[in-house]
Amino acid sequence: MTSVNDVDRALRAAPPHALLDTLRPLLTDVWGAIDADLLLADYGMTVLQPVEEPGDPARAVSLHNTPESRAFGSQEPHEEHPRNTGRTRLHLPVTARGERLGILTVLLPPGPVDPAVTDELVQVADLLGHAIVVAERDTDVYRQARRVGRLTLAAEMQWELLPGRACAREEFAVGAQLEPAYAVRGDNFDWSSDAHRLTLSIINGMGDGIHASLLTHLAVGALRNARRAGLPVADQARLADQALYAQHHGDQHVSALLLSFDLATGSALAVDAGSPRMWRRRGTAVERIELEAQLPLGMFEESDYVAQEFGVLPGDRLLVVSDGVYDALSPLGEVFGERALARAVSATALLPAADVPRAVLDELARYRVTEPLDDALIVCLDWSGRPVGTPSG
């Protein structure tokens, strides 16, 4: 049995809150580690917070221009050699199916690190990422480490509703981010994939605070219920529309963009039920994908929805943004608008999908001068497609 398999067995048997405590002695016994630390990215994707003593701001590590951030951004191990110790700090990305969770830092004795050791520790960090995702079902330790301040109740509900902030498969990579991260109200996103299709939904619930969050919860729950029943996106929209109208009788509604992609062909179906807007970067060209605007979900009784067809090609990037992006104002009172967004899409062309939403939101923050009046949501999808002859199952 290999050492990496020993780690896998130990993490599976560990108490949910004690993954790092379980891992430390194994790192020492097998790889000669002196110590190890686990840091997780906060909700705003600005700092890495230690799982141990998460409330200590002195231990937070910036996600900009630090050795840890280089490992996090590149998703590659990064060696650091502090001059005052002579020891090596090996920073390893902790990721689960494309979801960038944080960094495992392993302190090693002085001297060069054997590439074989680095490769094994990369596998250990990957196992840790998957163990964290499972452990979060039974402990709050890792969620507490992700916050630099208190979330509003509405934000707590919204983050709990999300599938994650990134996902990657052979055919696609998707990344998303909500702002304001600690006080988000009605914006949300959801995705699911199987052997044949990827389904995405981008939601913008009307209203403020807890009322917007409750409205979005109902919409996402209805869409998931319809999706898991095997219904196509147009029928998903119809059932969610009926659920919202039955509850609120048209007084509240939800704007939504529903997308369904055939993983084998890139053929896509879309239902544009409101405000989220979609852009495509193909080669060097950036253009908005125009869809027929249909009624927001829940506005009228028994609204009908029709799916529109479009296609994506390998190498395409899609960016979906909510109203909070378009409505941001500059010091001169100019809205962020389509021209600024097109520039941001071009400027982030070399970034992976998981990094694009944060980068565009940073550009948005530099553009505006006042606190945002609405949530801002960005979802980025990079399409690779399925190689010819690849089985679908």
BELZITA-V910018 format. One record per backbone hydrogen bond with DSSP energy under -1.0 kcal/mol. CO is the residue of the C=O (numbers start at 1). NH is the residue of the N-H. E is the energy in kcal/mol with one decimal. If there is no record, write none. Layout:
BEGIN
co->[CO	CO]
nh->[NH	NH]
e->[E	E]
END
This chain:
BEGIN
co->[2	3	4	5	6	7	8	9	15	18	19	20	23	24	25	26	27	27	28	35	37	38	39	40	42	46	47	48	49	53	56	61	66	67	68	69	70	71	78	80	82	88	89	90	91	92	94	94	96	97	99	101	102	103	104	105	106	107	107	108	114	115	116	117	118	119	120	121	122	123	124	125	126	127	128	129	130	131	132	134	135	140	141	144	146	152	153	154	155	156	157	165	167	171	171	172	173	174	175	177	179	180	182	186	188	190	192	196	197	198	199	200	201	202	203	204	208	209	210	211	212	213	214	215	216	217	218	219	220	221	222	223	224	226	227	232	233	234	235	236	237	238	239	240	241	242	243	244	245	248	253	254	255	256	257	258	259	260	261	262	266	267	268	269	270	271	272	273	277	278	279	280	281	282	285	287	296	297	308	310	313	316	317	318	319	320	321	322	322	323	328	329	330	334	337	338	339	340	341	342	343	344	346	348	352	352	355	356	357	358	359	360	361	362	363	364	376	377	378	379	380	381	382	383	387]
nh->[6	7	8	9	10	11	12	13	18	22	23	24	27	28	29	30	31	33	32	107	105	51	103	49	45	63	42	61	40	56	59	48	70	71	72	73	74	75	91	89	86	108	80	106	78	104	101	102	99	168	96	41	94	39	92	37	90	34	35	88	118	119	120	121	122	123	124	125	126	127	128	129	130	131	132	133	134	135	136	137	138	144	145	147	43	156	157	158	159	160	161	176	174	384	385	169	382	167	380	378	376	183	152	205	203	201	199	263	194	261	192	259	190	257	188	255	212	213	214	215	216	217	218	219	220	221	222	223	224	225	226	227	228	231	230	236	237	238	239	240	241	242	243	244	245	246	247	248	249	251	206	297	204	273	202	271	200	269	198	266	312	262	310	260	308	258	294	256	321	289	319	287	317	285	282	280	299	254	270	268	316	383	281	381	279	379	277	325	326	327	336	369	333	330	341	342	343	344	345	346	347	348	349	351	355	356	359	360	361	362	363	364	365	366	367	368	179	322	177	320	175	318	173	315	390]
e->[-1.6	-1.9	-2.1	-2.3	-2.4	-2.8	-2.0	-1.5	-1.9	-2.0	-2.0	-2.2	-2.2	-2.0	-2.9	-2.5	-1.2	-2.1	-1.2	-2.7	-2.8	-2.5	-2.8	-3.4	-1.7	-2.5	-2.3	-2.6	-3.0	-1.6	-1.6	-3.5	-1.9	-1.6	-2.3	-3.1	-2.2	-1.6	-2.8	-3.2	-2.0	-3.4	-2.2	-2.5	-2.1	-2.9	-2.1	-1.7	-2.0	-1.5	-2.0	-2.7	-2.7	-2.8	-2.5	-2.3	-2.8	-3.3	-1.0	-1.9	-2.1	-2.5	-1.9	-2.6	-2.2	-1.6	-1.9	-2.4	-1.9	-2.4	-2.3	-2.0	-1.9	-2.1	-2.3	-1.8	-1.7	-2.7	-2.1	-1.3	-2.2	-2.8	-1.3	-1.2	-1.9	-2.6	-2.2	-2.2	-2.8	-1.8	-1.1	-2.5	-3.1	-3.0	-2.3	-3.2	-3.1	-2.3	-3.3	-1.8	-3.2	-1.7	-2.1	-1.8	-3.1	-2.5	-3.1	-2.8	-2.1	-3.2	-1.9	-3.0	-2.2	-2.0	-2.2	-2.5	-1.3	-1.8	-2.6	-2.0	-2.3	-2.4	-2.0	-2.0	-3.0	-2.6	-2.2	-2.4	-2.6	-2.2	-2.1	-2.7	-3.0	-1.9	-1.8	-2.2	-2.3	-1.8	-2.5	-2.2	-2.5	-2.3	-2.2	-2.4	-2.4	-2.5	-1.2	-2.6	-2.8	-2.1	-1.6	-2.5	-2.7	-2.7	-2.2	-2.3	-2.8	-2.4	-1.9	-2.8	-1.8	-2.8	-2.0	-2.2	-3.1	-2.4	-2.7	-1.5	-2.5	-2.1	-2.6	-2.4	-1.8	-1.9	-2.4	-3.2	-1.3	-2.3	-2.5	-3.0	-2.6	-2.7	-3.1	-2.9	-2.9	-2.4	-2.5	-1.6	-1.0	-2.4	-2.0	-1.0	-2.2	-2.5	-1.6	-2.7	-1.9	-2.0	-2.4	-1.9	-2.6	-1.4	-1.5	-1.5	-1.5	-1.1	-1.9	-2.6	-2.3	-2.1	-1.8	-2.2	-2.3	-1.8	-1.3	-2.0	-2.0	-1.7	-1.8	-2.9	-2.4	-3.0	-2.0	-3.1	-2.1]
END
